[in-house]
Amino acid sequence: MTERVLTMIDLVLLEAVISTCEGNAKVARLVNDNVVYGIARHVVRDPDSAAFLTSKDDVRDAYLRVTSREGFEYFWPIGELVEDQARGQFCRYDW
Protein backbone atom coordinates (compact mmCIF):
# COMPACT_ATOMS: atom_id res chain seq x y z
CA MET A 1 0.00 0.00 0.00
CA THR A 2 1.39 3.37 -0.97
CA GLU A 3 0.60 6.67 0.70
CA ARG A 4 -1.56 8.75 -1.63
CA VAL A 5 -3.30 12.00 -0.87
CA LEU A 6 -6.98 12.09 -1.84
CA THR A 7 -8.78 15.26 -2.89
CA MET A 8 -12.51 15.77 -2.39
CA ILE A 9 -13.08 14.98 -6.07
CA ASP A 10 -11.10 11.74 -5.65
CA LEU A 11 -13.32 10.79 -2.70
CA VAL A 12 -16.54 11.50 -4.61
CA LEU A 13 -15.36 9.43 -7.58
CA LEU A 14 -14.16 6.60 -5.32
CA GLU A 15 -17.50 6.55 -3.50
CA ALA A 16 -19.36 6.39 -6.82
CA VAL A 17 -17.30 3.37 -7.88
CA ILE A 18 -17.61 1.56 -4.55
CA SER A 19 -21.37 2.18 -4.34
CA THR A 20 -21.85 0.22 -7.59
CA CYS A 21 -21.34 -2.98 -5.60
CA GLU A 22 -24.44 -2.38 -3.54
CA GLY A 23 -27.43 -4.32 -4.77
CA ASN A 24 -25.68 -5.86 -7.77
CA ALA A 25 -25.71 -2.64 -9.78
CA LYS A 26 -25.68 -2.68 -13.55
CA VAL A 27 -22.48 -1.12 -14.88
CA ALA A 28 -20.90 -0.21 -18.20
CA ARG A 29 -17.24 0.42 -18.99
CA LEU A 30 -15.48 1.46 -22.16
CA VAL A 31 -12.67 -1.06 -22.78
CA ASN A 32 -10.56 -0.83 -25.95
CA ASP A 33 -13.29 1.06 -27.86
CA ASN A 34 -15.94 -1.50 -26.82
CA VAL A 35 -18.54 -1.06 -24.09
CA VAL A 36 -18.73 -3.94 -21.62
CA TYR A 37 -22.09 -4.23 -19.82
CA GLY A 38 -22.42 -6.24 -16.65
CA ILE A 39 -23.39 -6.63 -13.02
CA ALA A 40 -21.04 -5.43 -10.28
CA ARG A 41 -20.67 -8.24 -7.75
CA HIS A 42 -18.24 -7.26 -5.00
CA VAL A 43 -14.83 -5.80 -4.26
CA VAL A 44 -11.98 -8.30 -3.94
CA ARG A 45 -8.38 -8.13 -2.78
CA ASP A 46 -6.94 -9.84 -5.85
CA PRO A 47 -8.41 -11.40 -8.99
CA ASP A 48 -6.70 -14.78 -8.55
CA SER A 49 -8.39 -15.72 -5.29
CA ALA A 50 -11.42 -13.38 -5.40
CA ALA A 51 -10.87 -13.00 -1.63
CA PHE A 52 -12.79 -10.27 0.14
CA LEU A 53 -10.99 -7.24 1.55
CA THR A 54 -9.89 -7.06 5.16
CA SER A 55 -9.84 -3.97 7.34
CA LYS A 56 -6.12 -3.58 6.58
CA ASP A 57 -6.54 -3.46 2.78
CA ASP A 58 -6.66 -0.22 0.82
CA VAL A 59 -9.75 -0.27 -1.40
CA ARG A 60 -7.88 1.75 -4.03
CA ASP A 61 -5.63 -1.29 -4.60
CA ALA A 62 -8.57 -3.71 -4.87
CA TYR A 63 -10.65 -4.95 -7.82
CA LEU A 64 -14.34 -4.83 -8.67
CA ARG A 65 -15.65 -8.23 -9.75
CA VAL A 66 -18.09 -7.84 -12.65
CA THR A 67 -20.10 -10.49 -14.48
CA SER A 68 -20.72 -9.38 -18.08
CA ARG A 69 -23.98 -9.88 -19.97
CA GLU A 70 -22.21 -12.67 -21.84
CA GLY A 71 -21.28 -14.42 -18.60
CA PHE A 72 -17.56 -13.54 -18.47
CA GLU A 73 -15.98 -12.61 -15.15
CA TYR A 74 -13.92 -9.42 -15.07
CA PHE A 75 -11.81 -8.03 -12.26
CA TRP A 76 -11.40 -4.31 -12.86
CA PRO A 77 -8.87 -2.36 -10.74
CA ILE A 78 -10.64 0.19 -8.55
CA GLY A 79 -7.91 2.76 -9.25
CA GLU A 80 -8.57 2.52 -12.99
CA LEU A 81 -12.33 2.68 -12.49
CA VAL A 82 -11.99 5.94 -10.54
CA GLU A 83 -10.07 7.42 -13.49
CA ASP A 84 -12.63 6.00 -15.94
CA GLN A 85 -15.48 7.43 -13.85
CA ALA A 86 -13.86 10.87 -14.08
CA ARG A 87 -13.61 10.54 -17.89
CA GLY A 88 -17.16 9.22 -18.27
CA GLN A 89 -15.95 5.76 -19.32
CA PHE A 90 -17.44 3.86 -16.36
CA CYS A 91 -20.93 4.25 -14.99
CA ARG A 92 -23.83 2.68 -13.16
CA TYR A 93 -27.10 2.52 -15.13
CA ASP A 94 -30.42 0.74 -15.62
CA TRP A 95 -31.08 -1.55 -18.63
C-alpha positions, 0 to 999 in steps of 0.5 A, a space after each residue: 500500500 502506498 501513501 496517496 493524498 486524496 482530494 474531495 473529487 477523488 473521494 466523490 469518484 471513489 464513492 461512486 465506484 464503490 457504491 456500484 457494488 451495492 445491490 448488484 448494480 448494472 455497470 458499463 465500462 469502455 474497454 478498448 473502444 468496446 462497451 462492456 455491460 455487466 453486473 457489479 458483484 463485490 470488491 476483492 483483494 486480488 483477482 486470482 483468489 477473489 478474496 474479500 478485503 480485510 480492514 487492513 486493505 486499501 480499497 484503491 488497490 482492490 478490484 471490482 468483480 463484474 459479471 458481463 452480460 455474456 457471462 464472463 468474469 472481469 476483475 477491474 482495478 478500482 484505481 482505474 475505475 476511478 479514473 474511468 469514472 472521471 472521464 465518463 468511461 465507467 458508470 452505473 445505469 439501468 437496462 
